[in-house]
Amino acid sequence: MNMNFDHEVLEELFQMFNISRPQDFEGHSLSVSDVIAIKRNGEVSVHYVDSIGFKELPGFLDTKPERPSVLMNLKEKCDAPECNPTVCRKARDEHEL
């Protein structure tokens, strides 16, 4: 994707929804921690609104998680023979995550 094009589009969106808001727009203005997805020619780029601009988030829409969740880690620990999930005697804070 053309990063300059994406940057220009992101800046235009920021201007539109923060400075020159459409009269019929009822949503909130763009702010830090918002995520913007741009679809162009069938490809999607995802960008995080940072305090000083935008940061691209490659892999944000991937369906396969990059790492196991805390719950999956806990389940693996509790499936160990010494910690059967149905009769687990360890206190919650004793589990190593």
N, C-alpha and C positions, 0 to 999 in steps of 0.2 A: 504494500500500500504506500501511497505517497504521503509521507509524514507531514510535509509542508501543507498539503491539502487538508489533512486531518486537523492540523493546528489551526488553520484558517477557519474551518468549520466550527471547531470548538470555541474559538474566540467569538465568532458570530453568534453562536448559541448563548454564550455567556452574556454578551451585549443584549441580545434579544430578551432573555429571561431575567436580567438583573437591572438593566437601564431603560430599555425601550419595550417594556412588557406589553404584549397584545392586550387590548381591552377585555377580550373574552377569556383570557387565561386566568384560571383560578388556583393554579398550583403554587408551590413555593418557589422562591428564587433559587438559582444554583448556589450551592455552598459547599464548603469543605466536607469531604466524605461522600458526596454524591458520586454516582457512577453513570457515565454516558456511553452508550453503544452507538457506533456509526456503521451503517450497512451500506456498502458501495460495491457494485458489480458482484453481488453475492457473497462478499467477504465482510466479516464483522470485526471491527476493532473496538476495544473497550478501554475507557479512560477514567481515571480517578481524578476528581476535582481536589487539587492540593491548595494550600494557602498561597502558593505563588504561581500556580498554573495547572497543568494537567500532566498526569503520569500514565503512560500506557500500561495496561494490565494484560500482557500476553497469557493465554491459558485460562483466563477468568471464566470463560464459558465452557471449558472442557467438562465432560460428564464424569470422567474418572478423577477421583480425588487425588491430590498430590501426596497426601499422607493420611494415615489412619486417624480417625477422630479419637478424642479422649475416651468416648464410650467404647469404641472398638478395642482400644488398648486395655481398658478395664475388663472387658469381656474376656480377652485373651488371658489376662492374669487370673481371672476367676475360673477359667476353664482348666487351670493347672490342677493336678491331683491334690495338692495341699489346700486348695481353695475352691471347693465345689460351690457353684452359685446358689444352689438350693439350701446348702447348710453352711454357708460361709460364716466363719466366726471372727474374721478380721474386722476391726472397726474401719469405717470408711477412710479415715486419715492414715491407716496403716498400709494401704495399697500404694505401691510404687507406680506412678504413671509415666 
